[in-house]
């Protein structure tokens, strides 16, 4: 099992990769029909990853060794 810090590094790298892919899609200022589904996937995954990153950072900041409450599978399922 990886540590929270290792998980944070992995999540941060994935966020960076997805944001770069998103920027490449937007670079030509014309999103075509082929790109729309991928953008939706990226947006969905980024919402999940940013939530996980914040939870990891909070757990690390609190001195925990594991996440006390894991994020939901789908961020849109959150109440609030």
C-alpha atoms as an extended CHARMM CRD file, in Angstrom:
* protein
*
        80  EXT
         1         1  UNK       CA              0.0000000000        0.0000000000        0.0000000000  PROA      1               0.0000000000
         2         2  UNK       CA              1.3700000000        3.3660000000       -0.9430000000  PROA      2               0.0000000000
         3         3  UNK       CA              1.6870000000        6.2260000000        1.4650000000  PROA      3               0.0000000000
         4         4  UNK       CA             -0.5080000000        9.3070000000        1.3240000000  PROA      4               0.0000000000
         5         5  UNK       CA              2.4220000000       11.3460000000        0.0430000000  PROA      5               0.0000000000
         6         6  UNK       CA              3.0550000000        8.8550000000       -2.7680000000  PROA      6               0.0000000000
         7         7  UNK       CA             -0.6370000000        8.9110000000       -3.6540000000  PROA      7               0.0000000000
         8         8  UNK       CA             -0.5620000000       12.7210000000       -3.6610000000  PROA      8               0.0000000000
         9         9  UNK       CA              2.3870000000       12.7480000000       -6.0740000000  PROA      9               0.0000000000
        10        10  UNK       CA              0.6150000000       10.2850000000       -8.3740000000  PROA      10              0.0000000000
        11        11  UNK       CA             -2.6720000000       12.2130000000       -8.2890000000  PROA      11              0.0000000000
        12        12  UNK       CA             -0.8730000000       15.5110000000       -8.9320000000  PROA      12              0.0000000000
        13        13  UNK       CA              0.9560000000       14.0170000000      -11.9370000000  PROA      13              0.0000000000
        14        14  UNK       CA             -2.3110000000       12.6970000000      -13.3640000000  PROA      14              0.0000000000
        15        15  UNK       CA             -3.9890000000       16.0770000000      -12.8820000000  PROA      15              0.0000000000
        16        16  UNK       CA             -1.1040000000       17.7780000000      -14.6780000000  PROA      16              0.0000000000
        17        17  UNK       CA             -1.2590000000       15.2930000000      -17.5660000000  PROA      17              0.0000000000
        18        18  UNK       CA             -5.0300000000       15.6800000000      -17.9800000000  PROA      18              0.0000000000
        19        19  UNK       CA             -4.8440000000       19.4760000000      -17.7920000000  PROA      19              0.0000000000
        20        20  UNK       CA             -2.1720000000       19.4600000000      -20.4940000000  PROA      20              0.0000000000
        21        21  UNK       CA             -4.3610000000       17.2530000000      -22.6820000000  PROA      21              0.0000000000
        22        22  UNK       CA             -7.2790000000       19.6120000000      -22.0570000000  PROA      22              0.0000000000
        23        23  UNK       CA             -5.1440000000       22.6010000000      -23.0710000000  PROA      23              0.0000000000
        24        24  UNK       CA             -4.0760000000       20.8310000000      -26.2620000000  PROA      24              0.0000000000
        25        25  UNK       CA             -7.7010000000       20.2820000000      -27.1960000000  PROA      25              0.0000000000
        26        26  UNK       CA             -8.5040000000       23.9640000000      -26.5700000000  PROA      26              0.0000000000
        27        27  UNK       CA             -5.3190000000       25.2080000000      -28.2720000000  PROA      27              0.0000000000
        28        28  UNK       CA             -6.8880000000       25.5480000000      -31.7080000000  PROA      28              0.0000000000
        29        29  UNK       CA             -9.9880000000       27.2680000000      -30.2490000000  PROA      29              0.0000000000
        30        30  UNK       CA            -12.1820000000       24.8600000000      -32.1960000000  PROA      30              0.0000000000
        31        31  UNK       CA            -13.5420000000       21.8130000000      -30.3530000000  PROA      31              0.0000000000
        32        32  UNK       CA            -14.9020000000       19.3140000000      -32.8390000000  PROA      32              0.0000000000
        33        33  UNK       CA            -17.3920000000       16.4820000000      -32.3620000000  PROA      33              0.0000000000
        34        34  UNK       CA            -14.5710000000       14.0040000000      -31.8390000000  PROA      34              0.0000000000
        35        35  UNK       CA            -13.0970000000       16.0640000000      -29.0100000000  PROA      35              0.0000000000
        36        36  UNK       CA            -16.3170000000       16.7510000000      -27.0630000000  PROA      36              0.0000000000
        37        37  UNK       CA            -16.6030000000       13.2720000000      -25.4940000000  PROA      37              0.0000000000
        38        38  UNK       CA            -12.9440000000       13.3160000000      -24.4480000000  PROA      38              0.0000000000
        39        39  UNK       CA            -13.3330000000       16.7680000000      -22.8900000000  PROA      39              0.0000000000
        40        40  UNK       CA            -16.3020000000       15.4970000000      -20.9020000000  PROA      40              0.0000000000
        41        41  UNK       CA            -14.2200000000       12.5490000000      -19.6690000000  PROA      41              0.0000000000
        42        42  UNK       CA            -11.3400000000       14.8350000000      -18.7250000000  PROA      42              0.0000000000
        43        43  UNK       CA            -13.6330000000       17.2450000000      -16.8730000000  PROA      43              0.0000000000
        44        44  UNK       CA            -15.2520000000       14.3940000000      -14.9680000000  PROA      44              0.0000000000
        45        45  UNK       CA            -11.9160000000       12.8050000000      -14.0480000000  PROA      45              0.0000000000
        46        46  UNK       CA            -10.3850000000       16.1420000000      -13.0220000000  PROA      46              0.0000000000
        47        47  UNK       CA            -13.2640000000       16.8270000000      -10.6310000000  PROA      47              0.0000000000
        48        48  UNK       CA            -12.6620000000       13.4500000000       -8.9860000000  PROA      48              0.0000000000
        49        49  UNK       CA             -8.8760000000       13.8990000000       -8.8640000000  PROA      49              0.0000000000
        50        50  UNK       CA             -9.0120000000       17.4330000000       -7.4430000000  PROA      50              0.0000000000
        51        51  UNK       CA            -11.3380000000       16.2030000000       -4.6890000000  PROA      51              0.0000000000
        52        52  UNK       CA             -8.9690000000       13.3270000000       -3.9380000000  PROA      52              0.0000000000
        53        53  UNK       CA             -5.9740000000       15.6870000000       -3.9410000000  PROA      53              0.0000000000
        54        54  UNK       CA             -7.6350000000       17.9960000000       -1.4060000000  PROA      54              0.0000000000
        55        55  UNK       CA             -8.5100000000       15.0200000000        0.8080000000  PROA      55              0.0000000000
        56        56  UNK       CA             -4.9410000000       13.6980000000        0.6190000000  PROA      56              0.0000000000
        57        57  UNK       CA             -3.4890000000       17.1200000000        1.4370000000  PROA      57              0.0000000000
        58        58  UNK       CA             -5.8330000000       17.4700000000        4.4150000000  PROA      58              0.0000000000
        59        59  UNK       CA             -5.0020000000       14.0000000000        5.7080000000  PROA      59              0.0000000000
        60        60  UNK       CA             -1.2670000000       14.6550000000        5.3720000000  PROA      60              0.0000000000
        61        61  UNK       CA             -1.6800000000       18.0280000000        7.0700000000  PROA      61              0.0000000000
        62        62  UNK       CA             -3.5130000000       16.3490000000        9.9470000000  PROA      62              0.0000000000
        63        63  UNK       CA             -0.7350000000       13.7900000000       10.3370000000  PROA      63              0.0000000000
        64        64  UNK       CA             -2.8780000000       10.8310000000        9.2840000000  PROA      64              0.0000000000
        65        65  UNK       CA             -1.5500000000        7.7040000000        7.5800000000  PROA      65              0.0000000000
        66        66  UNK       CA             -4.7110000000        6.9510000000        5.6090000000  PROA      66              0.0000000000
        67        67  UNK       CA             -7.7600000000        8.7660000000        4.3130000000  PROA      67              0.0000000000
        68        68  UNK       CA            -10.4440000000        8.7750000000        7.0070000000  PROA      68              0.0000000000
        69        69  UNK       CA            -13.2210000000        9.2090000000        4.4330000000  PROA      69              0.0000000000
        70        70  UNK       CA            -12.4750000000        8.1300000000        0.8690000000  PROA      70              0.0000000000
        71        71  UNK       CA            -13.9110000000       10.2340000000       -1.9430000000  PROA      71              0.0000000000
        72        72  UNK       CA            -17.0550000000        9.0370000000       -3.6960000000  PROA      72              0.0000000000
        73        73  UNK       CA            -16.6230000000        7.1560000000       -6.9540000000  PROA      73              0.0000000000
        74        74  UNK       CA            -18.4400000000        9.9520000000       -8.7620000000  PROA      74              0.0000000000
        75        75  UNK       CA            -18.0120000000       13.5500000000       -7.5090000000  PROA      75              0.0000000000
        76        76  UNK       CA            -21.4640000000       14.4660000000       -8.7630000000  PROA      76              0.0000000000
        77        77  UNK       CA            -22.8750000000       12.0490000000       -6.1680000000  PROA      77              0.0000000000
        78        78  UNK       CA            -21.7190000000       14.3460000000       -3.3580000000  PROA      78              0.0000000000
        79        79  UNK       CA            -24.3920000000       16.1690000000       -1.4430000000  PROA      79              0.0000000000
        80        80  UNK       CA            -23.7630000000       19.8100000000       -0.7940000000  PROA      80              0.0000000000
